[in-house]
Amino acid sequence: MSVFDWNNIASNLQDGALEDKSYNKEVDERFWKLGRDENDNGGALIRFLPDPNLTPFIKLYKINANTGKKGFFVNDWSPESIGLKDPFREKFWELWNAGEKEKAKQLGRQERYIANILVQKDPANPENEGKVFLFDMSKSLFDKIKNAMIQTEAMKALGEEAIPVFDPINGNSFLLKVKKGSNGILTYEDSKFADKSSAVFENEEKALAFIKEKCYELKEFLQPEFYKSYDELLDLRDRFLKEGKYAQDTQNVQDTSGSKEIEEEPEVKTGLEQTAKKAEASKEEPKVEPKVEPKVEPKKIEKSKESKVESTDVDEELSDLLAELE
């Protein structure tokens, strides 16, 4: 069995990472951002890699408190990602269970997924090619990855094989494409994996050596010190509620995924299950109205300027590269 076999590296996942359910404005050059042109089109070819501990990805929650007024929001990593209390979440449930659901929705949150990637082709920033970065994904983009790498019964029935996404020898490269949809929201719906697998290293030994030297350990994001303290978040929450808004300095702040995708909270349970959640015995979430991500930057996140790239050049260059791979 290959060291990169999914059954092997999946054993390193954090608990709940596959379940369906910025305040610090320092730029973190470890995070990669997909460049977009003036029409919000962009594309790149990337390869997913596990971290030095062979952890493929991690799942985090991000506070998404937003009154709908431009420039007023709180967008910070939630300590509930690692099982700690989040005062924003506490207030969310207080309002929701009191029947004030519209107010509760202003204290929503998002699912985010972080993984290591090797950039193979980046027309917007060619200097990134051949380098490893961290990649912050929305739930909708991650679902596209997950649906390809985990074989379902339906896939088996159709004779479809799962893609070894995090295998640098037997896996497939991923063509990441973003465009603005008819509703004005950015979408990754045209993104796809290459039809054929390709090796980006000669053998497993060289791949492992590269990963251990170049990839970033994801456990950093699962430590309590990565998050703001309960008291800090409580102060932030109280100011947000008191003023009906929180004026965060948005200068040089950008969305980590490069998108304005619609995010939803998971479905709420009713009856006894909802009562149990109120008592904190359940982790189910209420379904809320779709919400557009504010363009903000989380703690330690990426480059301060978006690069511009012509979409026609992107399509041509990436199509040529995919043809070579196949």
N, C-alpha and C positions, 0 to 999 in steps of 0.2 A: 504493500500500500504506500502510495506517495505521501511524503510528509505534508504536502499541501492538499491532501484529500479533505473534502468538506467535513466528513465525519470526525476527522482529526482536529482541524482548526476550530470547528464549531464547539468543541468541548471547552474552548477558552473564552466563549462569550460571557458577558455579564448576565446576571439573572434578569429575565424580562426583556432582553434586547430584541427579541423577535416577536414580542407580543404586539397585537394590534390594539390597540386601545386609542445693553452694553455700556453696561455701566462704565467699565474701564475702556477707554478709547485708544489705548496703546495699539499700534499696528503690529500684528504678528505676521512676519513674513513667511511663516511656515504654512499658512493657509493660502490656497490657490483660488483665484477667482476667474470665472469665464468671462473673457472680454466680449463686449457687445458694440455694434455699430450704432449710428444715429437712429436706426429703425428698431433697435433692440434685438437684432439678430446676431447670433454668434455660434461658434462651434469649435470643438477640439476633440482629439483622440486621446483617451487615457486608458490606463491599466490599473485595476485595483490590486493592492498588495496587502498582506497581513502585516501587523506590527512585529517588532523583534520577539515578542512573546507568542506570536502566531495568533493574536486576537484579530479577527477580521474587521470589526467595527464596534462602535458603542452607540447607545441610544441615550439622548439627553432630553430634558424638557427646558423650554425657554418661556419665561414670563412674557406675555404679550398684552400689556395693559394699554388700552387705547380708547380715547373718547371719540375718535373720528375726526378730531381737529388736527390739521396738518401741523406737524412739529411737536405735538404733545403726546408722549407715550413713555412707557417703561418697557425695555426690552433687555432682560437680563437672564442669565442662566438660573434655573430653579433648583434649589437644593433637594427638592423632591426627586431629582434624578438619581440620588443615592440614598433615598429613604429618610431624609431630614425634613423637618417642618418648614413650610413656606407660608409666610403670613398672607401673601397674595392669594394663595390657594384656600387658606382658611376663610378669608373674607368672601371669596368666590362662593364657597359652599354655604356660608351664612346667608348671603343674599339669595342664592338659588333656592334654598330650602324655605326661605321666608316669602317666596313667590315673586321676588324682585329680579326676574330673570334677565331683563334688559340691562340692568345695572351690573349683574353678575357677568354678562358677556363682555363687559369692558375690562374685565380682569381675566381674560382668557389666557391660554398658553398654547405652545406649539411643540410638536415632536421634531427633534433634529437627530441626524445620524452623522457620525464623524468616522472617516476611514482614511487610510494612506492611499495615495495614487502616484503612479509614475506617468508624467506627461510625455506622450509620444509625439503629438503634433499640436501646436498652439499657434495658429496664424496671427492672433492678436499680439502675442508675446513670445516670439521664437526663442528668446533666451531662456524660457522655462523648459524647453524640450530636453528630455533626458534627466530631469530632476524629479525628486520626490517631494510631494507636498501633502498637507492635510486637506481634506475636502469635506465641507459642511453641507449636508444634503437635507432637503425638506422631506417630509413623509411621502409625498406623492412621487418624488424622484426615487427615493429609496425603495418604494414598493415595486417599481419597475425592475430594480436590481434584484430584489428578493424573489420576485415571481420567476425570474430567469434561473436563479441558482438553486432553488429548492424544488425538486420534482414532486408534482402532485399526482394523485390517482388519475386525474383527467389527462395529464401529460403522458402518463404511462399508457393509458388507453389509446392515445393518438400516436404512440411510438416516439414521442418527443423526449430528448435527453436534457437533463439539467446542465447548465453551463457552470463549469468550475471557475467561478468569477475571480476568486482570490488565488488561483494557481498560476504562477508566472511561467510555468512550462507548458501546461496543457489547457490553459484558460483562453478566453477571448477578449480582445480589446473592445472598448466601449466608445461609441461615437456619441458624444454629448452635444446636443443641438438645442438652442433656445430660440424662441420667436414670440412675438406678441400675437395673441389670439384675437378672434373677432370681438371678444368682450373687453379687450384692452389689457388682459392679464397675461403675464409671461407664462409660457408653457414649455415643458420638455418632452411633449408627446412624440416628437419625431426622433428622439434619441433611441439608439438600438445597439445591440452587440454585433460584432462582426460575425458573419455566417460560419466562419471556420476558425478553429483555434490556432494560436501561434505562440511560439516560445520567445520570450524576451531575454532569456539567459540560456547558456549552453547546457547547463545541467543544474540539478537541485543544489549541489554544493556551492556553486557560484551564486545562485539565487539567494540561498540562505545567508551567505556572507554579505551580499549587497543589502539585504533586508535588515540584518543586524546592525550594519554600519549606517545606513541612510534613512531607514524608516523611523517614525516617532512612536514612542510608547503611548498607548491610549489610556493607560491607567492614571495618568496625570489628571484627566478630566473626571476621575471617579474619587478624588480625594477631597475631604471637607474644605481644605484651604483654597481650593479652586473657586469656591462659591463665597459670596458675600454672607456675612453672619446674619442670624435671624433678626437681631436688633437693627442692623443696617437696612435690611429689607423692610422691616416693620416701619422704620422712619420714612423710607421711600414710599411705602404704601399709604401711610397716613397723610403725607403731603399730597400725594396724587388724589386721594379721596377728598381731602379738605378743600383743595383748590379746584377740584373737578378736572384737573389736568396736571401734568407734571412737565415742566419746560426743560427738556433735555437738550443740551447743546448738540445740534445735529451737524455742525460744521465738520466736514471730513468723515462723516459717519456713513457707512454703507451696509446694505443687506449682505449677509454672509453667503447666501446661495446665489446671488446675482439675479434673483427673481422676485416677482410680486405674486407668487402663487397663492391661490386660495387654500387656507388651512382650516380643518374642522376638528372639533373636539370629538372623542368617541361617544357612542350612544349611551344615554342614561338608562339605568334600570329603574323600574317602578315598584310600588308596593313595599313589601318587606325588604327587598334588596336595596331600595333607595334609603329606607330607614336605617339599614345597616351601614350604608355609606356615611350617613349623617353621624353615626356613632363611630366612624373611622374603622369599621370592621371590614369595609369593602373598598376596592380601588377603582370602581367603575366611574366613568366620566359622563357628564351630560352632553347631549348633542346641542351645539350652538350654531348660530348663523355663520356661514362662511365669512372669513375675515382676511383681508389683504395684508400681507406682511409689510410693516413699515420698513423703509430703507434705513437700517441701523446696523451698527457694528457691535458684536458682543465682545465680552472680555477677551483680549488678545486675539483679534481677528484682522485679517489680511491687509491687502494693499490699499492705499488711500486714494488711488485714482483708477478709474476704469479705462481700459484700453479700447481704442476704436478699431474696427476691422470691417471691411466690406463683406457683406453676406455672400455675394456671388463668388468672391475669392475663397471664402471659407468652404462653400459647397464643393467647388472644383478641387481644391487641395485635399480635402478630407476624402472625397470620393476616390481620387487617385490613390491615396494611401490605402484605403480599404480594399481597392482592387488589387494592390500589390500584396496585401496580407492574405487575400483569398486566392 
